Amino acid sequence: MKVPIISAAALLTLLFAVSPASAQEDRRDTQLAEKVSSAITHYTRYTVFDELGGSVDQGVVTLTGKVTMPYKRDDIEKTVARIDGVKTVKNEIAVLPVSIYDDQLRSRIARAIYGNPSFWNYANQANPPIHIIVENGRVTLTGVVLSQVDKLLAQSLATGRGEMAVTNALKTEM
């Protein structure tokens, strides 16, 4: 059974599909998914410029998403592999291309969003919920916000900063 690992507190976009299996196996995969989510949440180098997802299926953890540096990809894989109950880790995390332009764009958008008074409550969280993924000038906003208004405002603030396109993949709690 594939179990989604979702941690809104960690603001991980860990999307996990569920397949048919025994109830006991489902529980084990769910518990394992929670452990994986917690491990990623506590990874100190996970930032608003990274986005992770994945699945758990009978103890096999598949990691997906994008990170800004290759060492993050490797560190997360090693961390997850050490979790009790993990049989295998399939690391499908992509490393974003190195680009000064993309780095500057990330910073401009992060300042615009988290510097806006409407988002100060998000910025004060240990793991801010809005993730800004920039790849070759194309921006994707991921994570969780409280309302549709916040979702649209974040997109508006990310637009007009020199990006080629903005994709709003934010989810709302309401």
N, C-alpha and C positions, 0 to 999 in steps of 0.2 A: 504494500500500500504506500503510495506517495502521500506524504503529509506536508501541508504548507506550514512554513515557519514564518509567523508574522509577529513582529515586535514593534508596535506603534511607539512605545516608549523609546526604543532604540532607533526608531524611524528607519528600520530596514525594510526594504521592499522585497521581502523573501516570499515569493509566490510558490506555493507547493500544490501540486495536483494530487488527488486522492484516487487510488485504484482499489478494486475489491481485494480483500484479504481477511484473515481472521480478526476478531475483535481484540484478542490479546496482542497480535502483531500491530494492529492499529494503535493501541495504547503505547506500545514500545516506540513506534515511529513518532508518535505525537510527543512523547517525553524527550526523545532524542532531538526532535526539531526544536523544542524549547531550549535544550542544552546548547545546541548549535547557535541559536539566536542569541542566547546570553553570552556565549564566547565571543561572537562577533561584536556584540554591543560593548563588551569590555576591552576590545582591541583598541589600544590608545591611539593608533595612527589612522583609524577610520574617521574620515572627515565628511563635510557636506559636499565635497567634490568627488566622492566615491558612491557607488550604488551597488548593493549586493542582493542576490536572490538565490533560490535553490529549491531542492526537494530532498525528501528522505523516503526511501523505498526499501523496506526490509533491511535497514541498517546501512544501506548504501546512500551516502550523501553526495548530491550533485550540486556544486556551487556555480552560480552564474552571476553576471553583472560586469561592472567596469570599475577599475581603480586607476589612480594617477601614476603609481609607481610599481615596477615589477616586484620589489621586495614585499609589498603589501599582499600581492597575490600569493606568494610563497608562504609568508607568515600565516595568513589565514588558513591555507591548506594544512600546514603543520599543526596549527592550533586545533582545528577541527578533527584531524586524524587522531589526536591524543584523547579525545573524548571517549569515555567508556561507552561501549555499545556501537561505535562506528566501525563497520566492517571494512569499508572502502570509501575513498573520497575521489570523486570525479571532478577535477578542477577545470571548469569552463569559464573562469573569470578572464575577461579581456583587459589588457593594459592599454590605456588611452595613449595616443601618440604624443611624443614630446613636442611642445610648441609654445614658444614665448607668447605668441598671439592668443592661443587658447588660455594660457595661464593668466594673462592680463584680462581677458574677457571674463573668466571665472571670478576674478577679484572684483571687477566692476559690477557684475550682477549680484554677487554676494553682498557687497556694500549697499547696493540699491535696495535689495530685498530686506536684509537684516538691519539696515540703517533706517528703514521706514518705521515710524512709531506704531503702525498697525501690526508689525511683526516683532516688536521688542519682546513680547512674551515668548515667542518661539526662540529668539536668539539667546535668551537667558537659560534655556534648557541645556543639560549636560550634553545631549546629542541632538542638536537642532534638527527639526523634522523635514525641512525642505532641502533636497539635494540637487546640486547644480552640476549636470554632466555636460561637458563641452568637448566635442570631438570635431576637429577640422572646421571650427567656426559655427557648428550647429549645436544648439542648446536644447537639453531635455531637462525639465523640472520633474523630479520624482519625490515621493514621500507622502506625508499625510498632513492635511490642514484641517481646521475646525469647520470651515464653511465654504460654500461655493463662492462667496464674496472674496474670501482670502485666496482661493485658487485663482480667480480671475485677476485680482490685484497683483499677485505674484507674477503672473504672465505679463501683465502690463508693465511692471517694473523691470522685467528681464528683457523687454523689447526696446530697440533703439539704442543699444549699447555697442553696436558694431558686429552683431551676430548675423549669420546668413539666414537662420531660421530658428524659431522657438517652438518646441513641442511641449505641451502641458500635459504631463502624465500624473499630476498630483491627484491624490484621492482625498475625499472628504469624510469626516467622521459623521456628519449629519446628512 
